[in-house]
Amino acid sequence: MGPRMKPSEDIKPISYLKAHTSELVRELGEHQRTLVITQNGEAKAILQDIHTYEQTQEALALMRMLAQSHEDIKAGRVNSLEDAFYEIRHELGLMDE
């Protein structure tokens, strides 16, 4: 996980973003931080460097796969390890017919 958020540094109004875009983008890339952008005092958007974004997307994809696997197990949609290897060997043509 990346560095901890520091509200005094990582929450900025949209006016600050408009005035300091280049500087903020450079800092986000260098420090892999996430910035909360506010408008009229409310959080409205997140700005993060691409590396942090990609890590977040990969973690979410893994969590979705784990959740689906859990649902499959609960619903009984599973094969034994022996059956799984049998199917793989069969698909690869490694079995005597």
N, C-alpha and C positions, 0 to 999 in steps of 0.2 A: 504494500500500500504506500502511497505517496506521503509527502510531508503533511503534518496536521494543518488544518485550516486555522488561520489567525484572523478572526473577524475584523480586527482593526486594519489589516492589510488586504484581506481577500474578499471584502464586500465593498463595492464601489457603486456610486450612482452612475446612471447612464451619461450624465454630463461629463464625468471624469473619463469614461471610456471614449467619448467623442473627442475630448481634448488630448488624450494620451494613448491613442490606439497603438501606434508603432511601439512605444515603450512597453505597454502592457503585453502585447503579443511577444515581444522579445523576452521579457521576464518570464512569461508563462512557459515558453520553450526552454529557457535555461534552467528553470527550477521545477518544472513539471507540477504546476499548481493549478488549482481550479479557482476561478473567480466568479463570485455571485454579483450579477448586475441588478441594481434596483432602479425602479421608476416610481416616483411619488412615494418613496419610503417602503415599497413592497418589492420583494424578490421577484424578478421577471425572467431572468435568463442566466445561463451558465456559460462561461467562456473557459475552455481548457485547451492545453496543448494537444497535438495530435497523438502523441505517445500515450498520454493518460487516457484519452478517449478510446484508443484502440484496446488498451488494457481493460478498460471498463466493459467494452463490447464483448471481448473474449470471455471475461468473467461471467457476464450475463448469459452468453451462449452456453457455457458450461453449466451454469445453474439451471437453465431450461432443460438441458439434456438430463441432468440428475433428477429433476422433478418429473420428467417424462418417464425415466427408468423406474422411479418410485411408483408412479401410477401403473406402469406395466406389471410390476411385481404384485401390487395390491390386486390387480384385475386378473392375475394368473396368466398373463401373456409372456411366459418365459419358457425357455428350453433348458434342459440339463446341459452341463458342459459336454458330456459325452455326445448328446444329440447334436450340439452345435458343431463339434469337431467332425462328426460324421457328415453333416451337411456340407461343411467346407471341403472335406476330402472328396466328396461326391462331385461338387461343383468344379473342383480342380482336375477331375478325372484321375484321381489317385487311388481309385478303388477298383477291385476286380468286380466285374458285373456278372 
